[in-house]
Amino acid sequence: MTMAIVSAKGVSKWYGNVIGLNNFNMEVRSGITGIVGPNGAGKSTFFKLLVGTIRANMGEMLVMGKSPWKNPSQLRGIGFCPDYEYLPADLTGVEFLNLAGGLHGLSGQRLASRTAEVLRMVEMTDARDRRMGGYSKGMKQRMKIAGAILHDPKLLLLDEPLSGTDPVVRKELIDMIKALNKDHGHDIIVSSHVLFEVERMTHEVALLYKGRAVATGDISEIRGLMSNHPHHIVIEGQGLVGLAKSLLDRPFTVSVHLWPDRSGLTAEVSRPDELFDSMPSLISETGCQVDSMRSLDDDLESLFKYLAGW
């Protein structure tokens, strides 16, 4: 088995009374790995630890086998594209890359050649001489990524690269990120608060919630967790008394609450897929009329709470 690109063992980081990461454990291997979590989950703290701008209070964080804290030589192998806007509006794209290249010790023909190559990779050659203040959101994201890969790092960190972009631009950025890994060999860690966006880029994901990695692995395994965690299902319609009684006899039902006006019920179930599969036969058996059915817990926030034991 190859060495982990990132290894976090018992990492905790706090800011006064605020916990960024709490006994955080994770291994990231070669390829694309998605980091998914709501705001405040610890994603930004995780990235800051990876690039060595902060140090963990406890535990060990290794990137490509070494600590990034006060280790400039290690940082040469890392490219970071943060979620905030930092592009100088009065510079052109090529001027920005020349500035970034100089910070990495690139100059002369080597810098010019690499700048041209990177602009082609992010499809920004035609906009190289335009001032970045006039760039669209998608163009700015492309140029930020260009700056992050200019020094040809082994590991590329992308913090919310799709945020604020429209569907067309999101697809283009997703395709570009996949190509950076497949065609150019960059290992990539990309964060998002939207699971399906990450799923379009990779099958390897980690779910972060309140500073902990509550689940890691293949996306199909994570989807299985989403399907199997307890759900509250709301069913509205007519003649639901019989349905409520029948649901209580089913092994997947934890509880059923029939509304006082009998216009609906709320069922807590341990295996929602089995409920949905059995609904046609339940309706037929009880003669009820179902007007609508929805889950109150079919989202990432409820899954995080379930996995974290909150």
KOLBANU-659943 format. One record per residue: z, y, x of N, C-alpha, C in turn; residue in three letters. Coordinates in steps of 0.05 Angstrom, whole numbers, plus 5000, padded with zeros to 4 digits. Layout:
<atoms>
ATOM   n.Z   n.Y   n.X  ca.Z  ca.Y  ca.X   c.Z   c.Y   c.X  residuo
ATOM     Z     Y     X     Z     Y     X     Z     Y     X      ALA
...
</atoms>
This chain:
<atoms>
ATOM   n.Z   n.Y   n.X  ca.Z  ca.Y  ca.X   c.Z   c.Y   c.X  residuo
ATOM  5000  4976  5017  5000  5000  5000  5000  5025  5018      MET
ATOM  4983  5044  5010  4981  5069  5026  5006  5086  5023      THR
ATOM  5011  5103  5043  5034  5121  5042  5031  5140  5019      MET
ATOM  5053  5146  5006  5053  5165  4984  5046  5193  4994      ALA
ATOM  5029  5207  4979  5022  5234  4986  5047  5252  4983      ILE
ATOM  5062  5247  4961  5087  5262  4956  5108  5241  4949      VAL
ATOM  5132  5245  4961  5154  5228  4955  5179  5245  4950      SER
ATOM  5190  5244  4926  5214  5259  4919  5236  5238  4912      ALA
ATOM  5258  5240  4926  5280  5222  4922  5306  5237  4917      LYS
ATOM  5316  5235  4893  5342  5248  4886  5342  5278  4890      GLY
ATOM  5319  5291  4885  5317  5320  4890  5329  5336  4868      VAL
ATOM  5347  5354  4875  5359  5373  4856  5356  5401  4868      SER
ATOM  5349  5419  4850  5346  5447  4858  5357  5464  4835      LYS
ATOM  5376  5482  4842  5387  5499  4821  5387  5528  4831      TRP
ATOM  5386  5546  4812  5387  5575  4817  5411  5586  4803      TYR
ATOM  5434  5588  4817  5458  5596  4804  5466  5575  4784      GLY
ATOM  5468  5582  4758  5475  5563  4737  5450  5550  4724      ASN
ATOM  5426  5558  4734  5401  5547  4722  5391  5524  4739      VAL
ATOM  5386  5501  4726  5376  5477  4741  5346  5476  4739      ILE
ATOM  5333  5476  4763  5304  5473  4764  5296  5444  4763      GLY
ATOM  5307  5428  4781  5303  5399  4781  5330  5385  4783      LEU
ATOM  5332  5362  4770  5358  5349  4768  5354  5319  4775      ASN
ATOM  5363  5312  4799  5360  5284  4809  5332  5274  4804      ASN
ATOM  5313  5288  4814  5284  5284  4809  5273  5263  4828      PHE
ATOM  5260  5243  4817  5248  5221  4833  5219  5217  4825      ASN
ATOM  5201  5216  4844  5173  5212  4838  5158  5206  4863      MET
ATOM  5137  5189  4861  5118  5184  4882  5090  5190  4872      GLU
ATOM  5075  5204  4888  5047  5211  4881  5029  5199  4902      VAL
ATOM  5009  5183  4893  4991  5171  4912  4963  5183  4910      ARG
ATOM  4945  5174  4927  4919  5186  4930  4904  5187  4903      SER
ATOM  4889  5209  4898  4874  5212  4874  4882  5238  4860      GLY
ATOM  4880  5238  4833  4889  5260  4817  4913  5252  4801      ILE
ATOM  4934  5268  4802  4958  5262  4787  4964  5286  4769      THR
ATOM  4969  5282  4744  4976  5303  4725  5006  5306  4721      GLY
ATOM  5015  5330  4721  5043  5336  4716  5044  5351  4689      ILE
ATOM  5058  5339  4670  5058  5350  4642  5086  5356  4634      VAL
ATOM  5090  5379  4622  5116  5386  4613  5116  5413  4599      GLY
ATOM  5135  5419  4581  5137  5445  4568  5146  5466  4588      PRO
ATOM  5146  5491  4580  5157  5512  4596  5186  5507  4602      ASN
ATOM  5194  5511  4628  5221  5506  4635  5227  5477  4643      GLY
ATOM  5206  5460  4644  5210  5432  4650  5216  5427  4680      ALA
ATOM  5208  5446  4697  5211  5443  4726  5186  5441  4742      GLY
ATOM  5163  5445  4729  5137  5443  4742  5134  5463  4765      LYS
ATOM  5141  5489  4759  5139  5509  4780  5158  5504  4803      SER
ATOM  5182  5496  4797  5201  5489  4819  5190  5467  4836      THR
ATOM  5178  5447  4824  5166  5424  4838  5145  5434  4858      PHE
ATOM  5127  5452  4848  5106  5462  4866  5117  5479  4888      PHE
ATOM  5137  5496  4882  5149  5512  4903  5162  5495  4925      LYS
ATOM  5174  5473  4918  5185  5454  4938  5163  5442  4954      LEU
ATOM  5140  5436  4942  5118  5423  4956  5106  5441  4977      LEU
ATOM  5105  5467  4971  5093  5486  4991  5114  5499  5009      VAL
ATOM  5139  5491  5006  5159  5499  5025  5170  5528  5021      GLY
ATOM  5165  5540  4998  5176  5567  4994  5205  5566  4986      THR
ATOM  5215  5543  4977  5243  5539  4971  5251  5512  4982      ILE
ATOM  5277  5508  4985  5288  5483  4995  5306  5470  4975      ARG
ATOM  5305  5444  4972  5322  5430  4953  5351  5432  4961      ALA
ATOM  5369  5434  4941  5398  5434  4947  5407  5406  4954      ASN
ATOM  5394  5386  4942  5401  5358  4947  5376  5342  4947      MET
ATOM  5376  5319  4961  5354  5300  4960  5333  5306  4982      GLY
ATOM  5311  5290  4981  5290  5292  5001  5263  5295  4988      GLU
ATOM  5248  5315  4997  5221  5319  4988  5202  5318  5012      MET
ATOM  5184  5298  5011  5165  5294  5033  5136  5298  5022      LEU
ATOM  5120  5311  5037  5092  5315  5031  5076  5303  5054      VAL
ATOM  5060  5282  5049  5045  5268  5070  5064  5259  5092      MET
ATOM  5088  5251  5084  5107  5239  5103  5125  5259  5117      GLY
ATOM  5122  5285  5112  5138  5305  5126  5150  5325  5107      LYS
ATOM  5171  5338  5115  5183  5359  5098  5167  5384  5101      SER
ATOM  5160  5398  5079  5145  5423  5081  5162  5447  5087      PRO
ATOM  5189  5444  5086  5207  5467  5091  5206  5475  5120      TRP
ATOM  5199  5501  5125  5197  5512  5152  5179  5495  5170      LYS
ATOM  5157  5486  5160  5139  5469  5174  5110  5478  5171      ASN
ATOM  5102  5500  5185  5076  5512  5182  5053  5492  5187      PRO
ATOM  5056  5475  5207  5035  5456  5213  5030  5437  5189      SER
ATOM  5051  5430  5175  5048  5413  5151  5033  5428  5129      GLN
ATOM  5038  5454  5127  5026  5469  5105  4996  5473  5108      LEU
ATOM  4986  5468  5133  4956  5470  5137  4941  5449  5120      ARG
ATOM  4955  5428  5113  4942  5407  5097  4946  5410  5067      GLY
ATOM  4956  5433  5058  4962  5437  5030  4947  5462  5021      ILE
ATOM  4934  5461  4998  4922  5484  4985  4936  5488  4958      GLY
ATOM  4943  5513  4952  4959  5519  4927  4945  5540  4911      PHE
ATOM  4941  5533  4885  4929  5552  4866  4951  5557  4845      CYS
ATOM  4966  5579  4846  4988  5584  4827  4977  5592  4800      PRO
ATOM  4996  5593  4780  4987  5599  4753  4985  5629  4748      ASP
ATOM  4996  5646  4766  4995  5674  4761  4970  5687  4773      TYR
ATOM  4964  5711  4764  4940  5725  4773  4947  5741  4799      GLU
ATOM  4931  5738  4819  4936  5752  4845  4911  5762  4858      TYR
ATOM  4888  5758  4846  4863  5767  4859  4861  5797  4860      LEU
ATOM  4856  5810  4883  4852  5839  4884  4827  5848  4869      PRO
ATOM  4831  5864  4849  4809  5872  4831  4786  5887  4846      ALA
ATOM  4793  5902  4867  4773  5918  4880  4757  5904  4902      ASP
ATOM  4765  5878  4907  4750  5863  4928  4728  5846  4914      LEU
ATOM  4707  5841  4928  4687  5822  4919  4696  5794  4925      THR
ATOM  4683  5775  4913  4690  5747  4918  4689  5739  4947      GLY
ATOM  4668  5747  4961  4665  5740  4989  4685  5755  5006      VAL
ATOM  4692  5779  4999  4712  5794  5014  4739  5780  5011      GLU
ATOM  4745  5771  4988  4770  5756  4984  4771  5731  5001      PHE
ATOM  4750  5716  5001  4749  5691  5017  4750  5697  5047      LEU
ATOM  4738  5719  5055  4740  5727  5083  4769  5733  5091      ASN
ATOM  4783  5747  5072  4811  5753  5077  4828  5728  5078      LEU
ATOM  4823  5710  5059  4838  5684  5058  4832  5668  5083      ALA
ATOM  4807  5667  5091  4799  5652  5114  4812  5662  5140      GLY
ATOM  4815  5689  5142  4828  5700  5165  4857  5691  5167      GLY
ATOM  4870  5689  5144  4898  5680  5143  4901  5652  5153      LEU
ATOM  4879  5636  5150  4879  5608  5159  4868  5605  5187      HIS
ATOM  4862  5628  5201  4852  5626  5228  4822  5621  5230      GLY
ATOM  4808  5625  5208  4779  5621  5208  4765  5648  5214      LEU
ATOM  4743  5647  5229  4729  5671  5235  4700  5665  5243      SER
ATOM  4684  5686  5245  4657  5683  5255  4640  5665  5238      GLY
ATOM  4622  5650  5251  4603  5632  5238  4617  5610  5223      GLN
ATOM  4640  5601  5234  4655  5579  5221  4664  5588  5193      ARG
ATOM  4675  5613  5192  4684  5624  5166  4661  5628  5147      LEU
ATOM  4639  5639  5157  4616  5645  5140  4605  5619  5129      ALA
ATOM  4603  5598  5145  4592  5573  5136  4610  5560  5115      SER
ATOM  4637  5561  5120  4655  5549  5101  4656  5564  5075      ARG
ATOM  4655  5591  5077  4655  5607  5053  4631  5601  5035      THR
ATOM  4608  5598  5047  4584  5592  5032  4586  5564  5019      ALA
ATOM  4598  5545  5034  4601  5518  5024  4621  5518  5000      GLU
ATOM  4643  5532  5002  4663  5532  4981  4652  5546  4956      VAL
ATOM  4637  5568  4960  4626  5581  4937  4607  5563  4921      LEU
ATOM  4592  5546  4936  4575  5527  4922  4591  5506  4907      ARG
ATOM  4613  5497  4919  4630  5477  4907  4641  5486  4880      MET
ATOM  4649  5512  4879  4661  5523  4854  4640  5537  4837      VAL
ATOM  4615  5536  4845  4593  5548  4830  4596  5578  4826      GLU
ATOM  4603  5592  4848  4607  5621  4846  4589  5636  4866      MET
ATOM  4568  5623  4876  4551  5636  4896  4538  5661  4885      THR
ATOM  4529  5660  4860  4515  5683  4848  4534  5707  4843      ASP
ATOM  4560  5702  4842  4580  5723  4837  4595  5732  4862      ALA
ATOM  4586  5723  4885  4601  5728  4910  4603  5757  4917      ARG
ATOM  4584  5774  4909  4584  5802  4917  4594  5820  4894      ASP
ATOM  4603  5808  4872  4614  5824  4850  4644  5829  4854      ARG
ATOM  4654  5851  4845  4682  5857  4847  4697  5839  4827      ARG
ATOM  4719  5828  4837  4734  5808  4821  4747  5819  4796      MET
ATOM  4751  5846  4795  4762  5858  4771  4744  5855  4747      GLY
ATOM  4718  5850  4752  4699  5846  4730  4695  5816  4724      GLY
ATOM  4709  5799  4737  4706  5770  4732  4718  5762  4705      TYR
ATOM  4707  5742  4692  4719  5730  4669  4743  5713  4677      SER
ATOM  4758  5703  4658  4781  5686  4664  4772  5661  4679      LYS
ATOM  4751  5649  4670  4741  5624  4682  4731  5629  4711      GLY
ATOM  4718  5652  4715  4709  5659  4742  4732  5663  4761      MET
ATOM  4753  5676  4751  4777  5681  4768  4790  5655  4775      LYS
ATOM  4791  5636  4756  4803  5610  4763  4786  5596  4784      GLN
ATOM  4760  5597  4782  4743  5585  4802  4748  5598  4830      ARG
ATOM  4750  5624  4830  4754  5638  4856  4782  5632  4868      MET
ATOM  4802  5629  4850  4828  5622  4860  4828  5594  4873      LYS
ATOM  4813  5575  4860  4811  5549  4871  4795  5549  4897      ILE
ATOM  4774  5566  4899  4759  5569  4923  4777  5578  4946      ALA
ATOM  4795  5597  4941  4813  5606  4962  4832  5584  4970      GLY
ATOM  4840  5567  4951  4859  5545  4957  4847  5523  4974      ALA
ATOM  4820  5519  4972  4808  5497  4987  4792  5507  5011      ILE
ATOM  4793  5533  5017  4777  5544  5039  4783  5531  5065      LEU
ATOM  4808  5524  5070  4816  5512  5096  4814  5482  5095      HIS
ATOM  4801  5471  5074  4796  5442  5071  4822  5426  5072      ASP
ATOM  4841  5431  5054  4867  5416  5055  4864  5388  5044      PRO
ATOM  4881  5371  5053  4882  5343  5043  4892  5343  5014      LYS
ATOM  4913  5359  5009  4926  5360  4983  4921  5387  4970      LEU
ATOM  4912  5386  4944  4907  5411  4929  4926  5411  4905      LEU
ATOM  4941  5433  4903  4960  5436  4881  4949  5457  4861      LEU
ATOM  4946  5449  4836  4935  5467  4816  4956  5470  4793      LEU
ATOM  4967  5494  4791  4988  5500  4772  4975  5513  4747      ASP
ATOM  4974  5498  4725  4962  5507  4700  4935  5520  4703      GLU
ATOM  4916  5506  4716  4889  5519  4721  4873  5524  4696      PRO
ATOM  4879  5511  4674  4864  5514  4649  4875  5535  4630      LEU
ATOM  4898  5546  4637  4912  5564  4619  4896  5589  4613      SER
ATOM  4894  5595  4587  4880  5619  4578  4850  5618  4578      GLY
ATOM  4838  5594  4582  4809  5592  4582  4799  5580  4556      THR
ATOM  4774  5586  4549  4763  5575  4524  4754  5547  4528      ASP
ATOM  4747  5532  4507  4740  5504  4509  4717  5498  4528      PRO
ATOM  4697  5515  4528  4674  5511  4546  4682  5513  4575      VAL
ATOM  4698  5534  4581  4707  5538  4609  4726  5515  4617      VAL
ATOM  4743  5506  4599  4761  5484  4605  4746  5459  4613      ARG
ATOM  4725  5453  4598  4708  5429  4606  4696  5433  4633      LYS
ATOM  4686  5456  4639  4673  5462  4665  4694  5459  4687      GLU
ATOM  4717  5470  4683  4738  5468  4704  4748  5439  4707      LEU
ATOM  4750  5424  4686  4758  5396  4688  4738  5381  4704      ILE
ATOM  4712  5385  4698  4691  5371  4713  4692  5379  4743      ASP
ATOM  4697  5404  4748  4699  5413  4776  4722  5401  4791      MET
ATOM  4745  5400  4778  4769  5388  4790  4764  5358  4796      ILE
ATOM  4752  5344  4778  4746  5316  4783  4727  5313  4806      LYS
ATOM  4707  5331  4809  4688  5330  4831  4702  5336  4858      ALA
ATOM  4721  5354  4858  4736  5360  4882  4750  5336  4894      LEU
ATOM  4758  5318  4876  4770  5293  4885  4749  5272  4892      ASN
ATOM  4731  5267  4874  4711  5246  4878  4691  5252  4900      LYS
ATOM  4681  5276  4900  4659  5283  4919  4668  5295  4945      ASP
ATOM  4692  5308  4945  4700  5323  4968  4727  5313  4980      HIS
ATOM  4739  5293  4967  4761  5279  4980  4788  5292  4978      GLY
ATOM  4791  5312  4961  4817  5325  4959  4835  5309  4940      HIS
ATOM  4860  5302  4949  4880  5292  4931  4891  5316  4916      ASP
ATOM  4895  5312  4890  4901  5335  4872  4925  5329  4855      ILE
ATOM  4943  5348  4853  4965  5348  4833  4960  5372  4815      ILE
ATOM  4956  5367  4789  4950  5388  4771  4970  5388  4748      VAL
ATOM  4980  5411  4741  5000  5413  4720  4988  5425  4695      SER
ATOM  5001  5418  4672  4992  5428  4646  5015  5423  4626      SER
ATOM  5015  5437  4605  5034  5431  4583  5019  5417  4560      HIS
ATOM  4993  5410  4565  4977  5397  4544  4968  5370  4555      VAL
ATOM  4978  5349  4542  4973  5322  4552  4943  5314  4552      LEU
ATOM  4930  5321  4530  4902  5312  4528  4884  5325  4549      PHE
ATOM  4891  5349  4558  4875  5362  4579  4878  5346  4605      GLU
ATOM  4902  5338  4612  4907  5322  4636  4893  5295  4633      VAL
ATOM  4894  5284  4609  4882  5258  4605  4852  5258  4611      GLU
ATOM  4839  5281  4608  4810  5283  4614  4805  5284  4644      ARG
ATOM  4826  5289  4660  4822  5290  4689  4831  5265  4703      MET
ATOM  4852  5252  4693  4864  5229  4707  4879  5211  4688      THR
ATOM  4883  5186  4698  4900  5167  4683  4929  5166  4694      HIS
ATOM  4933  5179  4716  4960  5179  4728  4975  5205  4721      GLU
ATOM  4997  5202  4707  5012  5225  4698  5042  5222  4702      VAL
ATOM  5055  5245  4703  5085  5245  4703  5093  5265  4682      ALA
ATOM  5112  5257  4665  5123  5275  4644  5149  5287  4654      LEU
ATOM  5151  5313  4655  5175  5327  4664  5188  5340  4640      LEU
ATOM  5215  5337  4639  5230  5349  4618  5258  5357  4628      TYR
ATOM  5264  5383  4627  5290  5393  4635  5298  5383  4664      LYS
ATOM  5278  5385  4682  5283  5380  4710  5282  5351  4718      GLY
ATOM  5274  5333  4700  5273  5305  4706  5245  5293  4701      ARG
ATOM  5238  5273  4716  5213  5259  4711  5221  5236  4692      ALA
ATOM  5216  5241  4666  5225  5222  4646  5206  5198  4642      VAL
ATOM  5181  5201  4652  5162  5178  4651  5140  5183  4671      ALA
ATOM  5132  5163  4686  5109  5165  4704  5092  5140  4702      THR
ATOM  5067  5142  4707  5050  5119  4707  5023  5124  4694      GLY
ATOM  5010  5103  4686  4984  5104  4673  4986  5117  4646      ASP
ATOM  4966  5133  4638  4966  5147  4613  4968  5128  4589      ILE
ATOM  4957  5104  4592  4958  5085  4569  4987  5077  4565      SER
ATOM  5003  5074  4586  5031  5067  4583  5046  5090  4570      GLU
ATOM  5040  5115  4578  5053  5138  4566  5046  5140  4536      ILE
ATOM  5021  5135  4530  5013  5135  4501  5028  5114  4486      ARG
ATOM  5033  5091  4499  5049  5070  4485  5077  5080  4479      GLY
ATOM  5088  5095  4498  5115  5107  4493  5114  5126  4469      LEU
ATOM  5092  5142  4468  5090  5161  4446  5087  5147  4419      MET
ATOM  5074  5124  4419  5071  5109  4394  5096  5095  4385      SER
ATOM  5113  5088  4405  5136  5071  4398  5162  5086  4395      ASN
ATOM  5163  5112  4403  5188  5126  4400  5193  5133  4371      HIS
ATOM  5218  5135  4362  5225  5139  4333  5211  5164  4322      PRO
ATOM  5199  5160  4299  5185  5182  4285  5198  5186  4257      HIS
ATOM  5197  5211  4248  5204  5218  4221  5178  5223  4206      HIS
ATOM  5171  5206  4187  5146  5208  4172  5151  5219  4145      ILE
ATOM  5137  5240  4138  5139  5253  4111  5116  5242  4094      VAL
ATOM  5123  5231  4070  5103  5222  4052  5107  5237  4025      ILE
ATOM  5086  5249  4015  5087  5263  3990  5068  5251  3970      GLU
ATOM  5076  5251  3944  5059  5239  3924  5075  5235  3898      GLY
ATOM  5067  5214  3883  5080  5208  3857  5087  5178  3857      GLN
ATOM  5108  5171  3841  5116  5143  3839  5126  5132  3865      GLY
ATOM  5142  5148  3880  5150  5140  3907  5176  5124  3908      LEU
ATOM  5190  5120  3885  5215  5105  3885  5210  5076  3895      VAL
ATOM  5189  5064  3884  5183  5037  3892  5175  5035  3921      GLY
ATOM  5160  5055  3930  5153  5055  3958  5177  5057  3976      LEU
ATOM  5196  5074  3968  5221  5077  3984  5235  5050  3986      ALA
ATOM  5237  5036  3964  5251  5010  3964  5236  4990  3982      LYS
ATOM  5210  4990  3980  5194  4971  3997  5196  4978  4026      SER
ATOM  5197  5004  4033  5199  5011  4061  5226  5002  4073      LEU
ATOM  5247  5003  4057  5273  4994  4067  5273  4964  4075      LEU
ATOM  5255  4949  4064  5254  4920  4070  5237  4914  4095      ASP
ATOM  5224  4935  4106  5207  4931  4129  5223  4933  4155      ARG
ATOM  5217  4915  4175  5233  4915  4200  5230  4940  4216      PRO
ATOM  5209  4955  4213  5205  4979  4229  5219  5004  4217      PHE
ATOM  5230  5001  4193  5243  5024  4180  5273  5026  4188      THR
ATOM  5280  5050  4197  5308  5055  4204  5323  5066  4179      VAL
ATOM  5311  5085  4165  5323  5097  4142  5302  5110  4124      SER
ATOM  5308  5114  4099  5290  5128  4080  5307  5148  4064      VAL
ATOM  5297  5173  4063  5310  5193  4046  5290  5202  4025      HIS
ATOM  5296  5195  3999  5279  5203  3977  5288  5231  3968      LEU
ATOM  5268  5249  3966  5274  5277  3958  5286  5278  3930      TRP
ATOM  5304  5297  3924  5316  5298  3897  5296  5300  3875      PRO
ATOM  5273  5314  3878  5254  5316  3857  5234  5294  3857      ASP
ATOM  5238  5274  3874  5221  5250  3876  5192  5256  3883      ARG
ATOM  5186  5280  3893  5159  5287  3900  5152  5279  3928      SER
ATOM  5171  5269  3943  5166  5261  3971  5189  5246  3982      GLY
ATOM  5185  5235  4006  5207  5221  4020  5203  5225  4050      LEU
ATOM  5225  5221  4065  5224  5222  4094  5234  5195  4104      THR
ATOM  5217  5182  4119  5224  5155  4130  5226  5157  4160      ALA
ATOM  5249  5148  4171  5251  5145  4200  5244  5117  4208      GLU
ATOM  5224  5115  4226  5213  5089  4233  5213  5086  4263      VAL
ATOM  5217  5061  4272  5218  5056  4301  5190  5050  4312      SER
ATOM  5172  5041  4295  5144  5035  4304  5125  5047  4284      ARG
ATOM  5118  5072  4288  5101  5086  4268  5074  5074  4263      PRO
ATOM  5062  5062  4284  5036  5049  4280  5037  5027  4259      ASP
ATOM  5059  5012  4259  5062  4991  4239  5064  5002  4211      GLU
ATOM  5078  5025  4208  5079  5038  4182  5051  5046  4173      LEU
ATOM  5037  5060  4190  5010  5069  4183  4992  5045  4175      PHE
ATOM  4994  5024  4191  4977  5000  4185  4984  4987  4159      ASP
ATOM  5009  4989  4151  5018  4975  4126  5015  4991  4101      SER
ATOM  5009  5017  4104  5008  5035  4081  4989  5026  4059      MET
ATOM  4965  5017  4065  4947  5008  4043  4959  4986  4026      PRO
ATOM  4972  4966  4039  4984  4944  4023  5008  4954  4008      SER
ATOM  5024  4972  4020  5048  4983  4006  5040  4999  3982      LEU
ATOM  5019  5015  3984  5009  5030  3961  4999  5012  3939      ILE
ATOM  4985  4991  3947  4975  4972  3927  4998  4957  3913      SER
ATOM  5018  4948  3929  5040  4933  3918  5058  4950  3899      GLU
ATOM  5062  4975  3906  5081  4991  3891  5068  5009  3869      THR
ATOM  5041  5012  3871  5027  5028  3852  5032  5058  3854      GLY
ATOM  5042  5067  3877  5047  5095  3880  5022  5110  3887      CYS
ATOM  5024  5137  3885  5002  5154  3893  5011  5171  3916      GLN
ATOM  4997  5169  3939  5004  5184  3963  4984  5206  3966      VAL
ATOM  4994  5231  3965  4977  5255  3969  4975  5264  3998      ASP
ATOM  4996  5260  4013  4995  5268  4041  5016  5252  4057      SER
ATOM  5011  5249  4083  5029  5235  4101  5027  5247  4128      MET
ATOM  5049  5254  4141  5049  5266  4167  5074  5260  4183      ARG
ATOM  5071  5261  4209  5094  5257  4226  5106  5283  4235      SER
ATOM  5133  5285  4234  5146  5309  4244  5151  5308  4274      LEU
ATOM  5146  5285  4287  5153  5281  4315  5129  5274  4332      ASP
ATOM  5105  5278  4323  5081  5270  4338  5073  5292  4357      ASP
ATOM  5091  5298  4376  5085  5318  4396  5100  5312  4422      ASP
ATOM  5093  5325  4444  5105  5320  4470  5134  5327  4470      LEU
ATOM  5142  5348  4457  5170  5357  4458  5188  5335  4448      GLU
ATOM  5181  5323  4425  5198  5301  4415  5198  5277  4433      SER
ATOM  5176  5271  4445  5175  5249  4464  5192  5254  4488      LEU
ATOM  5191  5279  4499  5208  5285  4522  5238  5282  4515      PHE
ATOM  5246  5292  4491  5273  5289  4483  5282  5260  4480      LYS
ATOM  5264  5244  4469  5270  5216  4466  5273  5202  4493      TYR
ATOM  5255  5206  4511  5255  5193  4537  5279  5202  4554      LEU
ATOM  5286  5228  4551  5309  5239  4566  5336  5232  4554      ALA
ATOM  5335  5222  4530  5361  5214  4516  5375  5238  4505      GLY
ATOM  5360  5259  4497  5374  5283  4486  5377  5280  4456      TRP
</atoms>
